[in-house]
Amino acid sequence: MYIADKLKEIASNFPDQLITTFNNHHTSYGDFYKQAEKLAGYFQEKGYGKNDIIAVYLHNSDYFLICYYACHIGGFTVLPVNTKLTAREVEYILNHSEAKALIYDSRFNDLLQEIEPSLHRIEDRVLVGSEENGVIGLEAIIHGKKRTLKNPDAQDDDTAVVFYTSGTTGRPKGVMLSNKNVAATAQIWMEAMDITYADRMHIVTPLFHCAASHVFSIPVVYAGGSLVIEEAFSPEKTLETMEKEKVTIFFGVPAMYSILLNTEKLKTVDLSHLRLFSYGAAPMPYELVKQVKTLFPDVKVQNMYGQTENSPAATTLKDHYALAKIGSVGEMLPQTEVRVVDEYGDPLPAGQVGEIVVKGPQVMKGYLKNDEATQQSIKNGWLYSGDLGRFDEDGLLYIVDRKKDMIIRGGENVYPVEIEEILYEIPEILEAAVVGVPHEILGEVPKAYVVTKQGKVLSEDQVLSYCSKRLANYKLPAEIEFLDALPRNASGKVLKMVLRDKVHSA
């Protein structure tokens, strides 16, 4: 069942069930579906149909999800736009995708005016916020008259959504996910997290990113549960909301957990309704998992691994392995096959490092208008992830590093994640990232970027002394630089490209 059909079924059978909470505004499944249906009807009346792309350029809100589902209901393709991009990056995505309509927040007026002369493809605009320049407001549509809605005759392979990758290397690519991809991912994660109608999922990471939408929001709606949405992560407010809204599942990147554990308010809030702490974007350091498990012994911890290109869904590390298999991203998800292969695509035995490949109903259709990149990434139905990994003897997967992040120091392979794990053991360190930097003799050597916890002081000698007792000499950072914060993209991943650029521009 496609996600629009599932939403309609729940809205018909349980119209009063709560679907979203945002800024103290509660919306039922019945009202949510009616509003999304009106927006779908509006675009159909405008002449939009299958394969027409509608860009959604909004901050986190209940409106974001109404727009997302409206595109599925109407049979259009939805394009979530990263709200943290520069004007030129937004311009590239809108023009490359050939989006025909744009739903946007009025707070982006200045940015859009800057690129207006080059947006030749956009035919219609819908505004959220103060209406101006004759652009129709979203509220006027979703709270307005009922509109005639035609059956879009949705098919498995229709492109339901396009997510542009974060562009950490080169131009971002548009990942096309089909109706079948999105529905399969909803079923996979609903089963993997045991999500039910009673769950209240806390969303603080960006909905324009595949993880917040497809790992958490859509599976919860598929199960008939509720979403508690915040515009952004703020430790004090996030904890307050978690308590007030009786949240059962929270998702954050490891850095968020580190911040929450160092927030005074954590000592006084009542989080007794929580049943699951989920995390992704990177493995959680051992000490951080241990702190979470110690403070919340009754709350399970679960790691999620995947990429936009697989919707994202590949493996998951469940609570019973949280401390026993630290650093692992877990076991294969339902309906999913994962292998570690050599350069010829042949599977490698446990313990050997190779490229991680994924197969399943969630693997993308391909990259928008980029057949060459699609053929490089998908071979014989297997998605080549670009991640290096290995399986252990129990069949659990470990990410060794990104293929492009591996450092070759004088002929020795050095995996930054191995050094980072050691750095995270140092109590004074809040965040750490390691990249390769040029060296005249060795070719490359590791450089560590470190962020200390507030009020903590640490010297380079202290860091090296700790590492030298736990790492081989060739793995030791040749240099350590202290930063106020690590550069991250909207999904919370560290932008190692930016750190490398710091080296080259120094």
Secondary structure, DSSP 4 states (H G I P E B T S, - for coil): --HHHHHHHHHHH-TTSEEEEETTEEEEHHHHHHHHHHHHHHHHHTT--TT-EEEEE--SSHHHHHHHHHHHHHT-EEEE--TTS-HHHHHHHHHHHT--EEEEEGGGHHHHHHHGGG--S--EEEEESS--TTPEEHHHHHTS-----------TTSEEEEEE---SSSS--EEEEEHHHHHHHHHHHHHHTT--TT-EEEE-S-TTSHIIIIIIIHHHHHTT-EEEE-SS--HHHHHHHHHHTT-SEEEE-HHHHHHHHT-GGGGT---TT--EEEE-SSPPPHHHHHHHHHH-TTSEEEEEE--GGGTT-SEEE-GGGTTTTTTEEEEEPTT-EEEEE-TTSPBPPTT--EEEEEESTTS-SEETT-HHHHHHHEETTEEEEEEEEEE-TTS-EEEEEEGGG-EEETTEEE-HHHHHHHHHHSTTEEEEEEEEEEETTTEEEEEEEEEEPTT----HHHHHHHHHTTS-GGGS-SEEEE-SS--B-TTS-B-HHHHHHHHHH-
